[in-house]
C-alpha cells in the first residue's frame, strides 16, 4: 500500500462524559461513571487521529487488539482526554501507547494495535 509511518506520531481525542457513556448505559456495570467500552473507543479515536493524515484515499486502519487498564472512575459531566503515540510498526500493524486523563490525572493506560487495510479489499470480506 506504500504507507510509511514515523514512530512518535501522536493523536488526541477529548470527550465530556454523558449519561449514555456510563457503565449502566453500556451494560458493562452498575455505576454511573465512564464505561470501559466508551474509554476504549476514545483510545481508538486518538490512535486513528495519530495516523489519519498519513493514509492515502481508500486506506484506513482497523482495530485488532486493545489492552487497557482502567484505573480510576470519571463522573458524568467530566471531560476526559485520550492520547495515542505510535510506538512500533511491523508491516501493516501499528502499535500505540495510549493514556486517558481527566482533571484529577491518569484514568487509564495501555496499548492499542491497529492494522492498515485497503478499504475496498477489507469490505469484500464482509460480502457473501
C-alpha positions, 0 to 999 in steps of 0.5 A: 500500500506504500504507507510509511509511518514515523514512530512518535506520531501522536493523536488526541481525542477529548470527550465530556462524559454523558449519561449514555457513556456510563457503565449502566448505559453500556451494560458493562456495570452498575455505576454511573461513571465512564464505561470501559467500552466508551474509554476504549473507543476514545483510545481508538479515536486518538490512535486513528487521529495519530495516523489519519493524515498519513493514509492515502484515499481508500486506506484506513486502519482497523482495530485488532487488539486493545489492552487497557487498564482502567484505573480510576472512575470519571463522573458524568459531566467530566471531560476526559482526554485520550492520547495515542503515540505510535510506538512500533510498526511491523508491516501493516500493524501499528502499535500505540501507547495510549493514556486517558486523563481527566482533571484529577490525572491518569484514568487509564493506560495501555496499548492499542494495535491497529492494522492498515487495510485497503478499504475496498479489499477489507469490505469484500470480506464482509460480502457473501 
